[in-house]
């Protein structure tokens, strides 16, 4: 595999991870608004809290963690 191919693969992976992080941030923010509104049924509130925790965990990892051995 040439250096150019490796660079392209790394760039593609970095772009995909950046998209995933942006989606997680958007999901987290939407869930924050939904929870703050306070008019959720209990089951949806519990689900939103779980989703919020999952989104938060994925955003806590520094970007470089994905490339660390």
N, C-alpha and C positions, 0 to 999 in steps of 0.2 A: 504494500500500500504506500503510495507516495505521500510526501508531506502535504501536498495540496489536497489530496483526498482526506487525509486525517484532519486538516484544518476545516474542510467543508463539513465533515461529520461532527466535529466539535461545535462549529457554529450552528449547525442545524439542531443539535441537542440543546445548546444554550438557548436558542430561540424557543424551542418547545418548552423548556423549563420556565422561561420568562412568561410565556403564555399561561402555563399552569398556575404560576404564582399570581398573575394578574386575575385569573378566574377565581382563585381561592380568595383573594382580597375582595373582589366584587361580591362573592357569595357571603363572606364574613360581614361585609358592610350591610348587605341586604338583610341578613339575619339579625344584625344589631338593630336595624330600624324596625323589623318585625317584632322583636322582643320588646323594644322600647315602647311600641304602640300599646302593649299591654292588653290587647283584646283577642288573644289567641286562646283557643280551647286547650285544655291541659295536655292532651296527647300531642298536639302540634307544638306546643311550647317545649315539651320534653324533647321532641325530635329536633327542633330548631337549636336547642342548647347543645345537643350531641353534634349536630352539623357544625355549629359554631366552634366547638372544641376541636373537631377534626380540621377545619379550615385554619384555625389558629396554629395548630401544631405544624402544618405544612409551611406556614409563613415564618415560623420561628427558626427554621433551619437556615443557616447562612447559605448563600448560593454556592459557595465553593465546596460545601459538604458533598455535593453530588459527584464531584471529581476527585475526592480524596480517597486514597486506598486504605 
